[in-house]
Amino acid sequence: MTWRKFKLGKLDAYIIRQFMGTFFFSLLLIILIVIIFDISERIDDFLAKSVSLKDIIFDYYLNFIPYFVTLFSSLFIFIAVIFFTSKLAYNSEIIPILSSGISFRRFLYPYFISACMLAIFAFFLNDVIMPAANKKRLAFEDVYIKAPVMYMKENVHKQVEPGLFVYLESFNRSEQAIRFSIEKYDDERLVSKLMSDKAVWDKEREKWTIMKYYVRDIDSLGRETLSSGEKLDTTINLHPTEFKRRDNFVEQMSMSELRDFIDELRMEGSDNINQYIIKLHERIAGPFSTFILTLIGVSLSSRKVRGGIGIHVAIGITLCFLYILFMRFSSEFASKGNLSPVLAAWIPNLIFGLIGILLYRLAPK
């Protein structure tokens, strides 16, 4: 195939301009509406806590926008494709385009170029802008909107480094670990175990102070040596902030930070690692869904039907919400069942990819 066959013309530029314009206009309009409703809901909190207008705008709402765009960008891409393409079909513009010798596959090129640009935009937003924005947004919420985060953790058993395990029965707001123990293993053999009723976090020295402790040392022959003391300072890879995390703390992590966190959970032997693997792969699957939803949107709305644009928009929104529903169901099955977390993140794309291929074959040629 020659380069001339792939050269973009006026029609391509027109479709790209209309696609991108419709997407950003609809997104901007909805963001303004959401912010207005959010302000009306939170105005009492802002006034009661004397929040400055500068903090409200630059610390909260400016950082709320990337979060909102990331959450709903796929939906607005889908709506933009359907709305614009339905308008072309309703005005009988697609028929002369296809009748002029342009194939339906060639007609899709500018759509996929736009989808590629939006997918790159979504990936950059997910990995670079959103984590930094969420740190500021969540910090603002902790101070002015939500109740303060309480230290609360029970029955923690984790590997803080290879061969070194920490157990604590509970952790409280005073930064005290109750029923605290440290176990050291050589391969699978226990070589030392420290037990204490309480360990206190020292903020200034960034260390744990273990109170009234007992230590069992076991040699290679199985002989035990017991020792005890009133106070012992120790440095281990365990920080109180680990007990202060909100459920959505991963929203503040970039993909590389999230991978490191997953590796840390693997080392600790955590049993809730799947939910974080799903979050990691969703950051890739989400931008990739742009291509699938674009294919479905164009194939679905390129045929002129009775009822006009409204029918296409209604069907499109239904399909988009079904996509979100599939995504939530697969995440739940992976988190609480035996479904692979990688498969769970990509199942919606696989299912709707097949739907897109079917609709493409049924689209007017």
C-alpha positions, 0 to 999 in steps of 0.5 A: 500500500502506498503512502497516498492511501493513508494520507489524511485529507479534509474529511479526516481533519474535519472528523478529528476536529469534530470528535475532539471538539465534541469530547472536550466541550461535553467534558467541560460542560459536565465538569462545570455542572458537577462542580456547581452541584458539589459547591452547593453540597459542601458550602456549609462545610467550607463556611463553617471551617473558614476555608479561603477561596484560594484553597477551595479553587487551587487545592480542591477543585483544580485537583478534582478535575483530573480525578473526574476526567480519569473516572469518566473519560471513557464514557464521554469519549463514547458519547462524543463518538455517538453524538457526532457520528449520529449527527453525520448519519442523520444529515445523510452525510455518511452515505455519500462518503461511502458512495464516493469510494471510501471504504468503511474501514478507511472512514474509521481512520480519523476516529482511531487517530483521535482515539489514539490521542485521547488514549495517550492523554488518558494514560498520561493523566492516569500515571502523571497528573492524577496521583499528584492531584489526588494527594492535594485533593485528599489532603484537603478532604482530610482537613475540611470535608471528611472526618480525620483518619483514625489509626485502627488496625488489628491482627497484623502479620507481615514480613517486613524483610526477608526472613523477618516477620512482625505480628501485632494484635492491634494499633491505636491512635496513640501509636502503640502496638499491642501484643507485639512480636518479631520472629526471625527465620533462617530459611524455614527455621525459627532462630529468634522470637521477641515478645512484648505487651507493647511497642511505642513509635518514637516520632523524633528518632523514627524507631520503635521502643519495645517495652518489657520484652522477652527474647527466645534465641534458638541455635542450630541444635534446637537449644533455647536461650531466654533473655528479657529487658525493660526497654529496647529500641529497634528499627524495622521496616514498619511505619505507622502511616501504613495503618493510617491509609484510606481505602483509596490511597492507591489513587495517589500512586503512579504506576511505578509506585503501585508496582513497588507497593505490590512487590512489597505486599508479595514479600509480606505475604499479603492476602489482599494483593489482587485488588491492587493488581487489578488497579494496576492493570485497569490503568492500562486497560482503561486507555485501551478501551478508548479504541474499543468504545470508538469502534462500537460507537462509530459502528452503532451510530453510522446507520440512520434509524427512525428516532434519530440521534436520541436512539443512538445516544440511549443505546450507547449510554446503555452499553457504556454502563454495561461496560462499567458494570462488567468491570465492577463485577470482574473486579469483585470476583478477582478480589474475593474469588479465584478469578485472575486479577489480570484477566479481571481487568481485561475481561470487559475489553475482551467482551466489548471488543467482540461486540465491537467486531460484530457491530463493525461487520453489521455496519453499513459499507 
